[in-house]
Amino acid sequence: MRFQHGLLAAIGLTAALTSSPALAAEQAAINKGEVNVYSYRQPFLIQPMFDAFTRKSGVKVNVVFAKKGLVERLEQEGRNSPADLIFTVDIGRLSDAQNAGVTQSVSTPILTGVIPQSLRQSDGHWYGLTQRARILYVSKDRVPLDDAPKSYEELADPNWKGRICTRSGSHVYQVALTAAMIAHHGEARAKDWLSGLKANLARKPQGNDRAQVKAIKEGECDISLGNNYYFGLMLQNEEQFAWAQSVYPVFPTLAGNGTHVNISGMAMTKASPNKENAVKLMEFLTSNLAQQMYAEQNFEYPIAEGVPQSGLLRSMGKLKPDTLELDKVAENRPMAIKLINEVGYND
Ligand code: FE
C-alpha cells in the first residue's frame, strides 16, 4: 500500500479516491453498476455530466483526476486495471494512448451515428466529444478587420513580419495544426509555411495561448494563435478581461477549407472490466443534454448536430470546421514535430 501511494504521488495524481486509492479502485471494479474513469480533464468540466448520467442510469461513476501519468498507469496496471474509460484533450494525447496499446476498439450505432467520422478514430479507439477551433486573435487597435489574415497560410506572408506571437511549436496544439498543414499541403509546403511563420514572430515562442493575447494587449505583437475557448475564459477572468477586450477572433481557413479543429475525447481502455456500463456512459455523452452541458462548460463546440452553441460562441462568429479526419492529423504528428525542429521554431 505504501508503494502504491508513493507511485500515485509520483505520477502526479491531483486527487484520488478516498482513503486507499488502489483498494477503492479495486472495489469499484468488482462492484456492479459502476464505471471507472481516468481523467485529465478537470472535475468542473466533466463531473456535472457524470452526475446526470448516474441520475438517469443508476450507474455510479468513479473518477480519478490527474494532470499526467494516466497512460503510464494503465500500462503498469495492465490486465488488472480498474479503469474503463480515459478522458483527455487533443488528438495527440488520444493517439498516444492508442499507440501505447492501452485502448480498445468499440463501436455502436449511436457512437458512430452521432460523432462525425472526422472526429473519431476509424476503428473506434477514440471518440471526440467536444470540438475546439484554433483561431486567430487579432489586435482591435492595430489591425483593421478587412486586413486581418483570412487563412493560416497568410500567417507566413512577409507583411506580418515581427507582428505574430505563438506558444511553443512543440505544444500539442501547435503540433496538431502543423500536422493538419502537412496533411493538406505536403511536407515541403508545410515546412516553408513554418519557416515563414517563424520569420514573422515578434518574440521567441513562449507562454500559453492566453499569454499571447496578453502580449497583444501590451503591444508586443498584433496577431496570435489560440484555441477559441480561451476567449470565453479570459472574459470571465477579472485580470484577463482586458486582454480579451483588446482583440477580435478570426476563424481562418486551411487550404481553402474550414478552420482547424481539435477535440476533447474519450477512449475505452483495453482492460475495461465494466464494458457494458462504459458503453452506456459513452453513449450518454453523445446525447443532446450531455453535449450541451459539456460544450458550454468550457466554451467548446458540441459535436452532435443540432445541439445549440453557447451565446458567446454564437457572438464570436460562425465556425466552419476543417473536415480533414483527425486520424490523418494524428498520422502526421511525427512529421510535424520533425519539421518544427528542423526550422528551429522554438529557438
Ligand atoms: Fe487548452
Boltz pocket constraint, residues with backbone or C-beta under 6 A from the ligand:
constraints:
  - pocket:
      binder: B
      contacts: [[A, 227]]
      max_distance: 6.0
